[in-house]
Amino acid sequence: IALSTDKNHFEPKVFTPVNDLSQVQVFRNDLDMIIDIIEDLNLNTRLWSKE
């Protein structure tokens, strides 16, 4: 699964204070979105069983 956005999800903003709660909320929203996709598609369950 790929997310098509212009945002770099793996690098924090350099000129924003570390304790800025709005940045923490943005990061949390991104994680919640990814977790929701995983749960909706049942990607956390085993797709193939061992034989």
Secondary structure, 3 states (H helix, E strand, C coil): CCCCCCCCCCCCCCCCCCCCHHHHHHHHHHHHHHHHHHHHCCCCCCCCCCC
